[in-house]
Amino acid sequence: MEHLAERTLPNPCPNKTRADLEWDRMLSALAARCASPAGKRLASSLPFLSTHEAVTTALGEVREAVELDRFAEPLPVSDVPEVAAALDRARIGAALSNEELRAVGRCLLAAGALRRYLAQRKHRVPLLFRACSSDPSLDALEREINGAFDPDGTLSDRASPKLGQLREERRHLRERLIRRLEEVMRKHADILQDTFFTERDGRYVLPVRADAHERFPGIVHATSGSGATLFVEPRVVVEMGNRLKMLEALVTHEEELVYAALSAKVEAEVDSVAAAAEALAHADARAAASRLARDLRLTFPEVTPIVDGEGETSNEPTIRLLAARHPLLALDGVDVVPSDLEVSAGRAMIVSGPNAGGKTVSLKTLGLAALMVRVGLPVPAAEGSRVAVFEAVLTDVGDDQNLSKNLSTFSAHVQNLANILGETRPGALVLLDELAGGTDPREGEALAAAVLDSLCARGGTVATTTHYEGLKALALADPRFANASVGFDIATMSPTFRLTMGIPGASSALAVARRFGVPGTVLERAERFLSREAITFEEMVEKLQAERRALELAREDAQREAEAARTKRTELERELEHLRSRERSIVTQEGQALMESVRRAREDLRAAQARLRGKQTSQDDLRAAARAIDAVAQKTAIGGELEPRAQVEAATRRALAPEEIRVGSRVYVPRLRAEAEVVEVLASGQLRVAAGPLKLTTTMAEVRAAADGGGSSGQAPRGRGGKRLDFDAAADPDVPIQTNDNTVDLRGLRAHEAVGMAEQFLDRSMGAGRRVAFLIHGHGKGQLRDAVRDAMAASPYVQRMRPGETREGGDGVTVVWLRG
């Protein structure tokens, strides 16, 4: 048996699949994000990986690149020129040109920078370090090549000692020649057409008038177009010109020797240089994949092999995509509705529903995800998705009519089906659009059922779209088949594009026809032509879809309520912790005061004892000592100053019978040392009480009668002076204070829901006597904020309003003052 890591997987993408799924567009999107020509070339022809280990390694490399991007440390890739052709020439011993050598130098410089970057992070990106590192010994070659050129690209004088000497000699000779030309121009200015010199065939010449050239000693090299000017090399500079030409030839020869020497050094390291160039292209492609993952919100699925460790075929190769989106539509800027897709080996997913509802898009999304995994790319789905390493992706999507081969659409479709049946095996993903369509419905339905049965029996992982009612009914009797449907909103007469697993979809052809203006009389006749079974099936499907929509709405409501409950619980726990902290602080302060009182009492006792033990004790001293002892006794006696007041006050209040306690009753709570109102009577003898903004749970046994005897309701708690306590934190309308009671959070709601909740909150706030309310709607795009503020401007409850200040949440909060 073959071992898994050694088993070679075939190319999963035949030409038909490549065209049906527009795979080349996917690769073009990847190539467009590459920085270098070599990276673009690699991305445009990204190979399908041949082993499961290679797939997981490639995905791991892309994951590392994504992590580097996340930490703002992207791979250092740049627009490095192609060097493949130059290296091919170097292999055969050819001398490389200036441009080719400089391209190799840039390549080696970039490869060295990439190697050092990865070496510093090899513990974080071990896969990229292994795949994209180059030979460190190439750094010496890079320094020699790049050191031989000046920044403008010309060969440097430093390239060889002789080259520098020859160029220096050439420079000095040219300067002497030019000075001599200037002297000649001044001497013969009367017979020159102009005061300049130029070059003709590498010789320095002056423009001499044709009628006076006999008076100018020199060699004629050219004439002007009109013949009025002769370009003459003065005889006095001929020898210098000859020497200059010789130096030019020597410089060129020395430059060629330098190029040949550098080319020989490249030839000696050509394989290492080629590997460095490939590492740069590989890193560029991985960096492009990380950018594509960011742009399309791609994630890394769990990848499962088709074969097990013994080389045997796995029983359940599965593709499961959560919240999947078609990547090419996302690239086009379409707001794709995500859907969950799942199908496994030996089973078929039958997708039905209205035309233009997204059935074919779902098939293509499955196929593209399978191919993306095979080249090491993450998939357009949510975390938790799972994709097997499929050996083949076989498709029949689109119209294959071919007039040159005398094939109709149906004939081409059947021919392709025959090929797919021959190729289907465990590990094959089969995608069929409108299976057996385009022919007699009864025969087409029978053929489609037989094809699906055969594909599943061969172990294929199958997904198909259909309008055949018989195929939708297959899942009712055969567990190998599962229905799925794209939704249709009857209210808006439009598809929802969301795929739902488990129920079939209605074609809604008559509903769509009605939407597009087909006369009602025609539709009534069409309904009469429908068989009773067809009508019943459509009605059943519509009922299932309506119940599914109702369940989804109920689930969304339950999720919102659960989230609100979690938020409220968090707020209550925070408030409870605050109260506990405050209580601990009060107890600590009272404990310190108690200890101070005990200390003073002890000091008074000691002072009295000292006076009594004195040698002479007067009547005044005795009376003072008696007074001190009495004072200490009063403090420590039962009911005295040092006894906890809560216990004394609780002891003076009578207990309440359970029948006396009801919602709205006022009771005394010892823990609060205050009276509170019963807001809820719970099971097992527990109560929820509220004292202003403070709410807590207590028991019937703990509470005591209020000052008025208990049982009354609606009375505010009173302090020592009998004044009503105002627990409204916004009692001062000029400087409102935000509390839990006067604040409502509207974030995450739709505009009409937020407006309704805000109006209900204002109604309750008016009833509670509050003066100010805080409405939290967040910043976002401003739509929720504008809707809330427009509603508040028209509300009869609102006296005035303003945006929140910085300490209150800024423009994400609206503060409203309520009418008195």
DAKANOR-V10529 format. One record per backbone hydrogen bond with DSSP energy under -1.0 kcal/mol. NH is the residue of the N-H (numbers start at 1). CO is the residue of the C=O. E is the energy in kcal/mol with one decimal. If there is no record, write none. Layout:
((NH | CO | E) (NH | CO | E))
This chain:
((7 | 3 | -1.1) (9 | 50 | -3.8) (18 | 14 | -2.6) (19 | 15 | -2.3) (20 | 16 | -2.8) (21 | 17 | -2.6) (23 | 18 | -2.0) (26 | 22 | -1.1) (27 | 23 | -2.0) (28 | 24 | -2.3) (29 | 25 | -2.0) (30 | 26 | -1.5) (31 | 27 | -2.9) (32 | 28 | -2.4) (33 | 30 | -1.2) (34 | 31 | -1.9) (40 | 36 | -2.4) (41 | 37 | -2.4) (42 | 38 | -2.3) (43 | 39 | -2.7) (44 | 40 | -2.4) (46 | 43 | -1.3) (49 | 374 | -3.0) (55 | 51 | -1.9) (56 | 52 | -2.4) (57 | 53 | -2.2) (58 | 54 | -2.5) (59 | 55 | -2.5) (60 | 56 | -2.0) (61 | 57 | -2.2) (62 | 58 | -2.3) (63 | 59 | -2.5) (64 | 60 | -2.1) (65 | 61 | -2.2) (66 | 62 | -2.6) (67 | 63 | -2.3) (68 | 64 | -2.2) (69 | 65 | -2.1) (70 | 66 | -2.3) (71 | 67 | -1.5) (72 | 69 | -2.0) (73 | 68 | -3.3) (77 | 75 | -1.8) (80 | 78 | -2.1) (87 | 83 | -2.6) (88 | 84 | -2.0) (89 | 85 | -1.9) (90 | 86 | -2.2) (91 | 87 | -2.0) (93 | 90 | -1.7) (94 | 89 | -2.2) (101 | 97 | -2.5) (102 | 98 | -2.3) (103 | 99 | -2.0) (104 | 100 | -2.1) (105 | 101 | -2.4) (106 | 102 | -2.5) (107 | 103 | -2.3) (108 | 104 | -2.6) (109 | 105 | -2.3) (110 | 106 | -2.5) (111 | 107 | -2.4) (112 | 108 | -2.3) (113 | 109 | -2.1) (114 | 110 | -2.4) (115 | 111 | -2.6) (116 | 112 | -2.4) (117 | 113 | -2.2) (118 | 114 | -2.5) (119 | 115 | -2.3) (120 | 116 | -1.7) (124 | 121 | -1.7) (125 | 121 | -2.4) (129 | 125 | -2.3) (130 | 126 | -2.0) (131 | 127 | -2.1) (132 | 128 | -2.7) (138 | 135 | -1.8) (139 | 136 | -1.8) (142 | 138 | -2.7) (143 | 139 | -2.4) (144 | 140 | -2.1) (145 | 141 | -2.7) (146 | 142 | -2.7) (147 | 143 | -2.0) (148 | 145 | -1.2) (149 | 146 | -1.1) (150 | 154 | -3.1) (153 | 150 | -2.4) (156 | 148 | -3.1) (159 | 156 | -1.6) (164 | 160 | -1.8) (165 | 161 | -1.9) (166 | 162 | -2.7) (167 | 163 | -2.3) (168 | 164 | -2.0) (169 | 165 | -2.6) (170 | 166 | -2.6) (171 | 167 | -2.3) (172 | 168 | -2.3) (173 | 169 | -2.5) (174 | 170 | -2.3) (175 | 171 | -2.0) (176 | 172 | -2.1) (177 | 173 | -2.4) (178 | 174 | -2.5) (179 | 175 | -2.1) (180 | 176 | -2.2) (181 | 177 | -2.2) (182 | 178 | -2.3) (183 | 179 | -1.8) (184 | 180 | -2.1) (185 | 181 | -2.5) (186 | 182 | -1.9) (187 | 183 | -2.1) (188 | 184 | -2.4) (191 | 188 | -1.4) (193 | 207 | -2.2) (196 | 194 | -1.2) (198 | 205 | -2.2) (200 | 203 | -2.7) (203 | 200 | -1.5) (205 | 198 | -2.9) (206 | 232 | -2.7) (208 | 230 | -3.4) (209 | 191 | -2.7) (210 | 228 | -2.2) (212 | 209 | -1.5) (215 | 212 | -1.3) (216 | 213 | -1.5) (219 | 233 | -2.4) (221 | 231 | -3.1) (222 | 231 | -1.1) (224 | 229 | -2.5) (230 | 208 | -3.3) (231 | 222 | -3.3) (232 | 206 | -2.5) (233 | 219 | -3.3) (235 | 217 | -1.7) (237 | 234 | -1.5) (241 | 237 | -2.7) (242 | 238 | -2.5) (243 | 239 | -2.4) (244 | 240 | -2.4) (245 | 241 | -2.2) (246 | 242 | -1.9) (247 | 243 | -2.5) (248 | 244 | -2.4) (249 | 245 | -2.0) (250 | 246 | -2.3) (251 | 247 | -2.8) (252 | 248 | -2.4) (253 | 249 | -2.3) (254 | 250 | -2.4) (255 | 251 | -2.5) (256 | 252 | -2.2) (257 | 253 | -1.9) (258 | 254 | -2.1) (259 | 255 | -2.7) (260 | 256 | -2.5) (261 | 257 | -2.3) (262 | 258 | -2.7) (263 | 259 | -2.5) (264 | 260 | -2.1) (265 | 261 | -1.7) (266 | 262 | -2.1) (267 | 263 | -2.7) (268 | 264 | -1.9) (270 | 267 | -1.2) (273 | 269 | -2.7) (274 | 270 | -2.7) (275 | 271 | -2.3) (276 | 272 | -2.1) (277 | 273 | -2.4) (278 | 274 | -2.4) (279 | 275 | -2.2) (280 | 276 | -2.0) (281 | 277 | -2.2) (282 | 278 | -2.7) (283 | 279 | -2.6) (284 | 280 | -2.4) (285 | 281 | -2.4) (286 | 282 | -2.3) (287 | 283 | -2.6) (288 | 284 | -2.3) (289 | 285 | -2.2) (290 | 286 | -2.0) (291 | 287 | -1.9) (292 | 288 | -2.6) (293 | 289 | -2.5) (294 | 290 | -1.8) (295 | 291 | -2.6) (296 | 292 | -2.5) (298 | 293 | -1.9) (299 | 379 | -2.7) (302 | 385 | -2.7) (304 | 387 | -1.5) (308 | 312 | -2.9) (311 | 308 | -2.0) (314 | 306 | -4.2) (319 | 343 | -2.5) (320 | 386 | -3.8) (321 | 341 | -3.2) (324 | 339 | -3.3) (325 | 380 | -2.5) (330 | 326 | -1.9) (331 | 327 | -2.1) (332 | 328 | -1.5) (333 | 330 | -1.4) (334 | 329 | -2.4) (336 | 334 | -1.6) (339 | 324 | -1.5) (341 | 321 | -2.8) (343 | 319 | -1.9) (345 | 317 | -1.6) (346 | 460 | -1.7) (347 | 344 | -1.6) (348 | 480 | -2.4) (349 | 462 | -2.2) (350 | 482 | -3.0) (351 | 464 | -3.4) (352 | 484 | -2.3) (357 | 354 | -1.1) (362 | 358 | -1.7) (363 | 359 | -1.6) (364 | 360 | -2.5) (365 | 361 | -2.2) (366 | 362 | -1.9) (367 | 363 | -2.2) (368 | 364 | -2.9) (369 | 365 | -2.1) (370 | 366 | -2.0) (371 | 367 | -2.2) (372 | 368 | -2.8) (373 | 369 | -1.9) (374 | 370 | -1.4) (376 | 373 | -1.3) (377 | 372 | -3.4) (379 | 299 | -2.5) (381 | 379 | -2.0) (382 | 322 | -4.0) (385 | 382 | -1.0) (386 | 320 | -3.1) (387 | 302 | -2.7) (388 | 318 | -1.1) (389 | 304 | -2.5) (390 | 388 | -1.5) (391 | 427 | -2.1) (392 | 427 | -1.4) (393 | 12 | -2.7) (394 | 429 | -2.8) (396 | 431 | -2.1) (402 | 407 | -1.7) (406 | 403 | -1.4) (407 | 402 | -2.8) (412 | 408 | -2.7) (413 | 409 | -2.2) (414 | 410 | -2.7) (415 | 411 | -2.4) (416 | 412 | -2.3) (417 | 413 | -2.2) (418 | 414 | -2.2) (419 | 415 | -1.8) (420 | 416 | -2.4) (421 | 417 | -2.7) (422 | 418 | -1.7) (423 | 419 | -1.4) (424 | 420 | -1.7) (428 | 425 | -1.8) (429 | 392 | -3.1) (430 | 461 | -3.0) (431 | 394 | -2.8) (432 | 463 | -2.4) (433 | 396 | -2.7) (435 | 465 | -1.5) (437 | 434 | -1.8) (444 | 440 | -3.4) (445 | 441 | -2.6) (446 | 442 | -1.9) (447 | 443 | -2.7) (448 | 444 | -2.6) (449 | 445 | -2.3) (450 | 446 | -2.1) (451 | 447 | -2.6) (452 | 448 | -2.5) (453 | 449 | -2.2) (454 | 450 | -2.3) (455 | 451 | -2.7) (456 | 452 | -2.4) (457 | 453 | -2.0) (458 | 454 | -1.6) (459 | 456 | -1.6) (460 | 455 | -2.2) (461 | 428 | -2.9) (462 | 347 | -2.3) (463 | 430 | -2.3) (464 | 349 | -2.7) (465 | 432 | -1.9) (466 | 351 | -2.0) (472 | 468 | -1.5) (473 | 469 | -1.7) (476 | 473 | -1.2) (477 | 474 | -1.6) (478 | 474 | -2.2) (481 | 478 | -1.7) (482 | 348 | -2.4) (484 | 350 | -2.1) (485 | 500 | -2.3) (486 | 352 | -2.0) (487 | 498 | -1.7) (489 | 494 | -3.1) (493 | 489 | -1.6) (494 | 489 | -1.4) (496 | 487 | -1.6) (500 | 485 | -3.2) (502 | 483 | -2.9) (512 | 508 | -2.5) (513 | 509 | -2.6) (514 | 510 | -2.4) (515 | 511 | -2.0) (516 | 512 | -1.9) (517 | 514 | -1.4) (518 | 513 | -2.4) (523 | 519 | -1.7) (524 | 520 | -2.4) (525 | 521 | -2.0) (526 | 522 | -2.2) (527 | 523 | -2.3) (528 | 524 | -1.7) (529 | 525 | -1.8) (530 | 526 | -1.1) (535 | 531 | -2.3) (536 | 532 | -2.6) (537 | 533 | -2.6) (538 | 534 | -2.6) (539 | 535 | -2.7) (540 | 536 | -2.6) (541 | 537 | -2.6) (542 | 538 | -2.7) (543 | 539 | -2.3) (544 | 540 | -2.5) (545 | 541 | -2.6) (546 | 542 | -2.4) (547 | 543 | -2.6) (548 | 544 | -2.4) (549 | 545 | -2.6) (550 | 546 | -2.3) (551 | 547 | -2.5) (552 | 548 | -2.4) (553 | 549 | -2.5) (554 | 550 | -2.6) (555 | 551 | -2.7) (556 | 552 | -2.6) (557 | 553 | -2.5) (558 | 554 | -2.7) (559 | 555 | -2.7) (560 | 556 | -2.4) (561 | 557 | -2.8) (562 | 558 | -2.8) (563 | 559 | -2.4) (564 | 560 | -2.6) (565 | 561 | -2.7) (566 | 562 | -2.6) (567 | 563 | -2.5) (568 | 564 | -2.9) (569 | 565 | -2.9) (570 | 566 | -2.4) (571 | 567 | -2.4) (572 | 568 | -2.9) (573 | 569 | -3.0) (574 | 570 | -2.3) (575 | 571 | -2.7) (576 | 572 | -3.2) (577 | 573 | -2.5) (578 | 574 | -2.1) (579 | 575 | -2.5) (580 | 576 | -2.9) (581 | 577 | -2.6) (582 | 578 | -2.6) (583 | 579 | -3.2) (584 | 580 | -2.8) (585 | 581 | -2.2) (586 | 582 | -2.6) (587 | 583 | -3.0) (588 | 584 | -2.5) (589 | 585 | -2.4) (590 | 586 | -3.1) (591 | 587 | -2.9) (592 | 588 | -2.2) (593 | 589 | -2.4) (594 | 590 | -2.8) (595 | 591 | -2.6) (596 | 592 | -2.3) (597 | 593 | -2.4) (598 | 594 | -2.6) (599 | 595 | -2.5) (600 | 596 | -2.4) (601 | 597 | -2.5) (602 | 598 | -2.5) (603 | 599 | -2.3) (604 | 600 | -2.4) (605 | 601 | -2.4) (606 | 602 | -2.7) (607 | 603 | -2.4) (608 | 604 | -2.4) (609 | 605 | -2.8) (610 | 606 | -2.5) (611 | 607 | -2.0) (612 | 608 | -2.3) (613 | 609 | -2.2) (622 | 618 | -1.9) (623 | 619 | -2.5) (624 | 620 | -2.5) (625 | 621 | -2.4) (626 | 622 | -2.4) (627 | 623 | -2.3) (628 | 624 | -2.2) (629 | 625 | -2.5) (630 | 626 | -2.5) (631 | 627 | -2.3) (632 | 628 | -2.2) (633 | 629 | -2.4) (634 | 630 | -2.4) (635 | 631 | -1.7) (636 | 632 | -1.9) (637 | 633 | -1.3) (640 | 637 | -2.5) (642 | 635 | -2.3) (648 | 644 | -1.7) (649 | 645 | -3.2) (650 | 646 | -2.6) (651 | 647 | -2.3) (652 | 648 | -1.2) (660 | 657 | -1.7) (661 | 658 | -1.2) (664 | 678 | -3.0) (665 | 662 | -2.4) (666 | 712 | -1.7) (667 | 676 | -2.6) (668 | 704 | -3.1) (669 | 674 | -2.6) (673 | 669 | -1.6) (674 | 669 | -1.3) (676 | 667 | -2.9) (677 | 690 | -2.8) (678 | 665 | -2.8) (679 | 688 | -2.8) (680 | 688 | -1.5) (682 | 686 | -2.4) (686 | 683 | -1.1) (687 | 698 | -2.7) (688 | 680 | -2.7) (689 | 696 | -2.4) (690 | 677 | -2.4) (691 | 694 | -3.2) (694 | 691 | -1.8) (696 | 689 | -2.0) (698 | 687 | -2.4) (700 | 685 | -2.4) (703 | 699 | -1.4) (704 | 668 | -2.6) (705 | 654 | -2.6) (709 | 706 | -2.1) (719 | 723 | -1.6) (722 | 719 | -1.4) (725 | 717 | -2.0) (731 | 728 | -1.4) (744 | 774 | -2.3) (746 | 776 | -3.5) (749 | 746 | -1.5) (754 | 750 | -2.8) (755 | 751 | -2.4) (756 | 752 | -2.1) (757 | 753 | -2.4) (758 | 754 | -2.5) (759 | 755 | -2.3) (760 | 756 | -2.2) (761 | 757 | -2.3) (762 | 758 | -2.3) (763 | 759 | -2.1) (764 | 760 | -2.3) (765 | 761 | -2.5) (766 | 762 | -2.5) (767 | 763 | -2.0) (768 | 764 | -1.8) (769 | 766 | -1.2) (770 | 765 | -2.5) (773 | 816 | -2.5) (774 | 742 | -3.0) (775 | 814 | -2.9) (776 | 744 | -2.8) (777 | 812 | -1.9) (778 | 812 | -2.3) (782 | 779 | -1.1) (786 | 782 | -2.4) (787 | 783 | -2.3) (788 | 784 | -2.3) (789 | 785 | -2.6) (790 | 786 | -2.6) (791 | 787 | -2.0) (792 | 788 | -2.4) (793 | 789 | -2.1) (794 | 790 | -1.1) (799 | 817 | -3.4) (800 | 817 | -1.1) (802 | 815 | -2.2) (804 | 810 | -1.0) (804 | 813 | -2.6) (808 | 805 | -1.2) (810 | 805 | -3.1) (812 | 809 | -1.4) (813 | 810 | -1.6) (814 | 775 | -2.5) (815 | 802 | -2.9) (816 | 773 | -2.7) (817 | 800 | -3.1) (818 | 771 | -3.1) (819 | 797 | -2.5))
